Amino acid sequence: MPEILIKNATVVTMDATRREFVGDVLLRGGVIAAVGQGLVAQRAEVVDATGCVVTPGLVNTHHHLYQTLTRAVPGGQDALLFGWLKTLYPIWARFGPEEMFVSAQIGLAELALSGCTMTSDHLYLYPNGSRLDDTIAAAAEVGLRFHPTRGAMSIGESAGGLPPDSLVEREAAILDDMIRVVDAHHDPKEGAMVRVGLAPCSPFSVSRDLMREAALLGRDKGVMLHTHLAENEEDIAYSLAKFGCRPGQYAEDLGWTGDDVWHAHCVKLDVGEISLFARTGTGVAHCPCSNCRLGSGIAPVRAMRDAGVKVALGVDGSASNDAGNLVAEARMAMLLQRVARGADAMSAREALEIATLGGAQVLGRSDLGSIESGKRADLAIWDMRGIEAAGAWDAVAALMLCGPTRVRDLFVEGRQVVRAGHLATLDLPHVIERQNRLAARLMQ
């Protein structure tokens, strides 16, 4: 792997102390070897960053990559969460390994072009022979750092759950496959490209026994736990009716709090639940665009951050967003907090921090999220000389306030994944054509 010397950046931001500087970054062996001004490396490939902002790679902590095949589906465009799911479940039931693989390629490519170097994925249905391995293979081709989670649904409509019976699995088989994928793919080492988590889908699609058993298994295997929680008012009502408690109490009772746990959405957490998450180190994947699209509400991110809760960003599935642009997600997170709490509720720099260091912290990656010697070489270079930022006085704030929303160059573990605004690892036009063929077949 060649050395890479990124030279003459307008701003490099940020290290663990939130420091910004003008200058250079040297990448060697998949690691940031040096930062500063006037760096020299005789054998390095030089990347000129004049007029650019260099940031840590953005981190996406909640996605359903398979859903990129079902964007803007009629019948689900104007529905709340439960109605939206009822529309999409029968379509997803027709997926197979090819749909999972290609859809993941498209979703990962879209993330990469928006500055994302590491993403999780929540895959909770496995129709027609699909496996988590399909998405892991897609991530290896695109070149992103990947935290897939082995999700599951076990309670179908006939047992009072939301999904159709055809999409649920036996709980013993779920636990067996969780063991298989962790043993086959999880890498606990620093710099790991793949780490597997366990992720029963939600309180309305799995049993309390499966939640409890998955938590025990995850801790035995040393992997993280993930699920949906407190997404909207329907979610709260279901928890109160079925379990006699709010979602936070449900999670705590079943072992689903702690620094090895992160929950998606958490739009409706109350003060007590926020305190619980802060006290236990439980993380949150905030999905602002999806929450807007489904009318779920505005998550109390300001209150969470002020209480000490770890908060990161998630684009959520492309059937509910319907995009996968992570830098745009950061901007939306900032704007929604301002709508809810006033113009000083969240600064541009705090939004960028949540999108980078915040994501690394939620996913338990102390080796990522900031630009300093010894951290992994996951970097995004943003060209601020285009029309989006023309006239901007503050380049870092401009990245959140006006753009660009497409990265110029992206490095993951020191390897270039995006070059001059184009994906360097895939024949993207070919994959898009394949994706559209699969979508057309599903429509028929």
Summary of the structure (lengths in Angstrom):
residues: 444
radius of gyration: 20.8
end to end distance: 46.1
largest distance: 67.3
contacts: 1681
relative contact order: 0.16
helix: 41%
strand: 21%
